Amino acid sequence: MNAQQHVIVGLSGGVDSATTACLLIRQGFRVTGLNIKVLDTPEQEPLLTPSAMRVSDQPEFDFPVFTLNLSVKFRNDVISYFHDDYLAGRTPNPCMVCNKTIKWFGLFEAMRLLGADLVATGHFARSEFHDGRQLLYKGVDPQKDQSYFLWMLTREDLIRTRFPLGGYTKPEVREMARSFGVLAAEKKESQEICFVPHDDYCAYLNGAIPGLESEVAGGEIVDQEGKVIGSHRGYPFYTIGQRRGLGLATGEPVYVTRIDARRNRIHVGTKEQLKNPAIVASAINWIGIDKPEAPLEACAKIRYRDSETPCTIEPLDDDRTKVSFREPKNAVATGQAVVFYRDDEVLGGGIITDVLHP
């Protein structure tokens, strides 16, 4: 990195982004902070405004911060997507979509408006230039690696992005934060979706979509043979792999195995019937390799905390890809992302559109 460059750092209010900004200043960069507002922000507010936000109590780390109002875009690109996916019987991943359509969009917009050279975030991931390509790698801390959420970034995005924390562990970042006087050094991390209070998506959907519960209540619960064995409160309020709250007396544990939005029907089965040998994905973004023309061996994750599984990636028509797992994956949900790895490198990823049952 060139120490004369001007970097826009995305600031979330947490310890990681604040430490990122301070670390870059310590390395000699000119830093400008960007806080993106997406909730409870008046739509008439100017797009980019100065902010009084501070990240440290040490004068060395006093730098300009701007606020970017993307509340309308967030509502259109993220919240609407969240609603649409649940109403289609899928399981959305709003944080993943927000990264591409809101965070990086905002960072690059600020970079353009302020005449900066690069953007940076506090994600635990790494990006390096090899053999003429900007590649994406896991962060060195396996407990904090966030590369799964970044598969949507293109090579062009990565060329202009830096991840200063990718080579550190979370405890090391906390220690740096204390030494930099970061005000959020001891702040706990939030795992909740920012627009879903108390992480209760069922209550949120009921409030956000008037009349939803009464419209979908009373749907059928069917077993693997198609026999009706109960009724439910409405398909949007269930997720693949769910066991609790089904209200069934079957004599053995059963889990949601499939959601049929068109028929307002929930399919249930045993834990063994939750296992899926293959999926189909679309909207593939290849980073580490060009689009394969023949079957490719790699490893894959189907959720953030999933373990990697060896798989075969097989190109299909219509820009779709079939992914066959060496060991069946458990509770695969459409709408989630499948991300492909080769050792520490992210090869690419896509959205799961179909789950192939045995």
ZIVENHU-V819074 format. One record per run of one state. SS is the DSSP state (H for helix, E for strand, C for the rest). FROM is the first residue (numbers start at 1). TO is the last residue. Records with the same first field share a line. If there is no record, write none. Layout:
SS: FROM-TO  FROM-TO
This chain:
C: 1-5  11-14  27-29  38-47  52-55  57-58  62-64  70-70  88-93  115-117  121-124  131-132  139-146  151-154  160-160  163-169  180-181  183-196  200-200  209-211  217-218  223-227  233-234  238-254  261-264  270-271  287-295  302-308  316-320  331-336  343-344  357-358
E: 6-10  30-37  48-51  56-56  65-69  118-120  125-130  133-138  161-162  182-182  219-222  228-232  255-260  265-269  275-286  296-301  309-315  321-330  337-342  345-356
H: 15-26  59-61  71-87  94-114  147-150  155-159  170-179  197-199  201-208  212-216  235-237  272-274
